[in-house]
Amino acid sequence: MPSETIINCSRILKEQGLTIAFAESVTAGRLAAEFSLTKDSGSVLKGGLVCYDAEVKEDVLGIDPGFIEKFTPESEEVTKELALRLKKLIKSDIQVAVTGLTTAGGSETPQKPVGTVFIQILIRDSSLAVREVFEGSPEQIVLLAADLATQTIIDDLTKTDR
């Protein structure tokens, strides 16, 4: 069952006539799967791409391997590039890209520990970048990242100064 945040986000997207697509690394398709379980999924979810391995980021989304090597697969820069390239691949009003580290063995450092998540959201002409460090099991980190991404969308779409 999707979280209340995801259900709310899906409802708001439907109310505003907006669609969403995902490029998911750390969440490995969990966001798209959770959205597919909402009652409004048919009118809001366009699709998603699981790009867990750097080769998929390179081969499918066309990100230069040197760019990934320079910034690491789990970085703000690569996450932004994923969102921008997703926009060309899947036509939607909102693009969400998520990378991060749920376990050791990736590009973790003292400045980027396990639990670090990068989210890039493109909403029409605006771009929102979020970095957060979560604690917990890999699944808890993924679920917290999904809720953070969807809450960020809700906050942007329901701003009173629009």
Contacts in CASP RR format, 6 or more apart in sequence:
PFRMAT RR
TARGET T0000
AUTHOR 0000-0000-0000
METHOD contacts of the structure
MODEL  1
MPSETIINCSRILKEQGLTIAFAESVTAGRLAAEFSLTKDSGSVLKGGLV
CYDAEVKEDVLGIDPGFIEKFTPESEEVTKELALRLKKLIKSDIQVAVTG
LTTAGGSETPQKPVGTVFIQILIRDSSLAVREVFEGSPEQIVLLAADLAT
QTIIDDLTKTDR
1 37 0 8 1.000
2 10 0 8 1.000
2 34 0 8 1.000
2 35 0 8 1.000
2 37 0 8 1.000
2 38 0 8 1.000
3 34 0 8 1.000
3 143 0 8 1.000
3 146 0 8 1.000
3 147 0 8 1.000
3 150 0 8 1.000
5 146 0 8 1.000
5 147 0 8 1.000
5 150 0 8 1.000
5 151 0 8 1.000
5 154 0 8 1.000
6 31 0 8 1.000
6 34 0 8 1.000
6 35 0 8 1.000
6 38 0 8 1.000
6 146 0 8 1.000
6 147 0 8 1.000
6 150 0 8 1.000
7 38 0 8 1.000
8 150 0 8 1.000
8 154 0 8 1.000
9 35 0 8 1.000
9 150 0 8 1.000
9 151 0 8 1.000
9 153 0 8 1.000
9 154 0 8 1.000
10 35 0 8 1.000
10 38 0 8 1.000
10 39 0 8 1.000
10 40 0 8 1.000
10 41 0 8 1.000
10 44 0 8 1.000
10 45 0 8 1.000
11 38 0 8 1.000
11 40 0 8 1.000
12 153 0 8 1.000
12 154 0 8 1.000
12 157 0 8 1.000
12 158 0 8 1.000
13 19 0 8 1.000
13 20 0 8 1.000
13 40 0 8 1.000
13 44 0 8 1.000
13 94 0 8 1.000
13 153 0 8 1.000
13 157 0 8 1.000
14 40 0 8 1.000
14 43 0 8 1.000
14 44 0 8 1.000
16 157 0 8 1.000
17 43 0 8 1.000
17 44 0 8 1.000
17 93 0 8 1.000
18 44 0 8 1.000
18 93 0 8 1.000
18 94 0 8 1.000
18 157 0 8 1.000
19 43 0 8 1.000
19 44 0 8 1.000
19 45 0 8 1.000
19 46 0 8 1.000
19 92 0 8 1.000
19 93 0 8 1.000
19 94 0 8 1.000
20 35 0 8 1.000
20 44 0 8 1.000
20 45 0 8 1.000
20 46 0 8 1.000
20 92 0 8 1.000
20 93 0 8 1.000
20 94 0 8 1.000
20 95 0 8 1.000
20 96 0 8 1.000
20 153 0 8 1.000
21 45 0 8 1.000
21 46 0 8 1.000
21 47 0 8 1.000
21 48 0 8 1.000
21 86 0 8 1.000
21 90 0 8 1.000
21 92 0 8 1.000
21 94 0 8 1.000
21 95 0 8 1.000
21 96 0 8 1.000
22 29 0 8 1.000
22 31 0 8 1.000
22 32 0 8 1.000
22 35 0 8 1.000
22 47 0 8 1.000
22 48 0 8 1.000
22 49 0 8 1.000
22 86 0 8 1.000
22 95 0 8 1.000
22 96 0 8 1.000
22 97 0 8 1.000
22 98 0 8 1.000
23 48 0 8 1.000
23 49 0 8 1.000
23 51 0 8 1.000
23 61 0 8 1.000
23 82 0 8 1.000
23 83 0 8 1.000
23 85 0 8 1.000
23 86 0 8 1.000
23 95 0 8 1.000
23 96 0 8 1.000
23 97 0 8 1.000
23 98 0 8 1.000
24 30 0 8 1.000
24 31 0 8 1.000
24 32 0 8 1.000
24 48 0 8 1.000
24 49 0 8 1.000
24 50 0 8 1.000
24 51 0 8 1.000
24 52 0 8 1.000
24 97 0 8 1.000
24 98 0 8 1.000
25 50 0 8 1.000
25 51 0 8 1.000
25 52 0 8 1.000
25 57 0 8 1.000
25 73 0 8 1.000
25 74 0 8 1.000
25 79 0 8 1.000
25 82 0 8 1.000
25 97 0 8 1.000
25 98 0 8 1.000
25 99 0 8 1.000
25 100 0 8 1.000
26 52 0 8 1.000
26 74 0 8 1.000
26 98 0 8 1.000
26 99 0 8 1.000
26 100 0 8 1.000
26 101 0 8 1.000
26 102 0 8 1.000
26 117 0 8 1.000
26 141 0 8 1.000
26 142 0 8 1.000
26 145 0 8 1.000
27 98 0 8 1.000
27 142 0 8 1.000
27 145 0 8 1.000
27 146 0 8 1.000
28 50 0 8 1.000
28 52 0 8 1.000
28 142 0 8 1.000
29 48 0 8 1.000
29 50 0 8 1.000
30 142 0 8 1.000
30 143 0 8 1.000
30 146 0 8 1.000
31 96 0 8 1.000
31 98 0 8 1.000
31 146 0 8 1.000
31 149 0 8 1.000
31 150 0 8 1.000
32 45 0 8 1.000
32 47 0 8 1.000
32 48 0 8 1.000
34 146 0 8 1.000
35 41 0 8 1.000
35 44 0 8 1.000
35 45 0 8 1.000
36 45 0 8 1.000
38 44 0 8 1.000
46 90 0 8 1.000
46 91 0 8 1.000
46 92 0 8 1.000
47 90 0 8 1.000
47 92 0 8 1.000
48 86 0 8 1.000
48 90 0 8 1.000
49 56 0 8 1.000
49 60 0 8 1.000
49 61 0 8 1.000
49 86 0 8 1.000
49 89 0 8 1.000
49 90 0 8 1.000
50 56 0 8 1.000
51 57 0 8 1.000
51 60 0 8 1.000
51 61 0 8 1.000
51 82 0 8 1.000
54 65 0 8 1.000
54 68 0 8 1.000
54 73 0 8 1.000
57 63 0 8 1.000
57 68 0 8 1.000
57 73 0 8 1.000
57 78 0 8 1.000
57 82 0 8 1.000
58 64 0 8 1.000
58 65 0 8 1.000
58 68 0 8 1.000
61 81 0 8 1.000
61 82 0 8 1.000
61 85 0 8 1.000
61 86 0 8 1.000
61 89 0 8 1.000
62 85 0 8 1.000
63 78 0 8 1.000
63 81 0 8 1.000
63 82 0 8 1.000
63 85 0 8 1.000
67 77 0 8 1.000
67 78 0 8 1.000
67 81 0 8 1.000
68 78 0 8 1.000
70 77 0 8 1.000
71 77 0 8 1.000
71 78 0 8 1.000
72 78 0 8 1.000
72 107 0 8 1.000
72 112 0 8 1.000
73 99 0 8 1.000
73 106 0 8 1.000
73 107 0 8 1.000
74 99 0 8 1.000
74 100 0 8 1.000
74 101 0 8 1.000
74 106 0 8 1.000
74 107 0 8 1.000
74 112 0 8 1.000
74 116 0 8 1.000
74 118 0 8 1.000
75 99 0 8 1.000
75 107 0 8 1.000
75 112 0 8 1.000
75 118 0 8 1.000
76 118 0 8 1.000
76 120 0 8 1.000
76 129 0 8 1.000
76 131 0 8 1.000
78 99 0 8 1.000
78 118 0 8 1.000
79 97 0 8 1.000
79 98 0 8 1.000
79 99 0 8 1.000
79 118 0 8 1.000
79 119 0 8 1.000
79 120 0 8 1.000
79 129 0 8 1.000
80 97 0 8 1.000
80 120 0 8 1.000
80 127 0 8 1.000
80 129 0 8 1.000
82 97 0 8 1.000
82 99 0 8 1.000
82 120 0 8 1.000
83 95 0 8 1.000
83 96 0 8 1.000
83 97 0 8 1.000
83 120 0 8 1.000
83 121 0 8 1.000
83 122 0 8 1.000
83 127 0 8 1.000
84 95 0 8 1.000
84 122 0 8 1.000
86 95 0 8 1.000
86 97 0 8 1.000
87 95 0 8 1.000
87 122 0 8 1.000
93 123 0 8 1.000
93 124 0 8 1.000
94 121 0 8 1.000
94 122 0 8 1.000
94 123 0 8 1.000
94 124 0 8 1.000
94 153 0 8 1.000
95 121 0 8 1.000
95 122 0 8 1.000
96 119 0 8 1.000
96 120 0 8 1.000
96 121 0 8 1.000
96 122 0 8 1.000
96 149 0 8 1.000
96 153 0 8 1.000
97 119 0 8 1.000
97 120 0 8 1.000
97 121 0 8 1.000
98 117 0 8 1.000
98 118 0 8 1.000
98 119 0 8 1.000
98 120 0 8 1.000
98 145 0 8 1.000
98 149 0 8 1.000
99 117 0 8 1.000
99 118 0 8 1.000
100 115 0 8 1.000
100 116 0 8 1.000
100 117 0 8 1.000
100 118 0 8 1.000
100 145 0 8 1.000
101 107 0 8 1.000
101 108 0 8 1.000
101 112 0 8 1.000
101 113 0 8 1.000
101 114 0 8 1.000
101 115 0 8 1.000
101 116 0 8 1.000
101 117 0 8 1.000
102 114 0 8 1.000
102 115 0 8 1.000
102 138 0 8 1.000
102 141 0 8 1.000
102 142 0 8 1.000
103 114 0 8 1.000
103 138 0 8 1.000
104 114 0 8 1.000
108 114 0 8 1.000
108 116 0 8 1.000
113 133 0 8 1.000
115 133 0 8 1.000
115 134 0 8 1.000
115 135 0 8 1.000
115 136 0 8 1.000
115 141 0 8 1.000
116 131 0 8 1.000
116 132 0 8 1.000
116 133 0 8 1.000
117 130 0 8 1.000
117 131 0 8 1.000
117 132 0 8 1.000
117 133 0 8 1.000
117 134 0 8 1.000
117 141 0 8 1.000
117 144 0 8 1.000
117 145 0 8 1.000
117 148 0 8 1.000
118 129 0 8 1.000
118 130 0 8 1.000
118 131 0 8 1.000
119 128 0 8 1.000
119 129 0 8 1.000
119 130 0 8 1.000
119 131 0 8 1.000
119 132 0 8 1.000
119 145 0 8 1.000
119 148 0 8 1.000
119 149 0 8 1.000
119 152 0 8 1.000
120 127 0 8 1.000
120 128 0 8 1.000
120 129 0 8 1.000
120 130 0 8 1.000
121 127 0 8 1.000
121 128 0 8 1.000
121 129 0 8 1.000
121 130 0 8 1.000
121 149 0 8 1.000
121 152 0 8 1.000
121 153 0 8 1.000
121 156 0 8 1.000
122 128 0 8 1.000
123 153 0 8 1.000
123 156 0 8 1.000
123 157 0 8 1.000
126 156 0 8 1.000
128 152 0 8 1.000
128 156 0 8 1.000
130 148 0 8 1.000
130 149 0 8 1.000
130 152 0 8 1.000
132 144 0 8 1.000
132 145 0 8 1.000
132 148 0 8 1.000
134 140 0 8 1.000
134 141 0 8 1.000
134 144 0 8 1.000
134 145 0 8 1.000
135 141 0 8 1.000
END
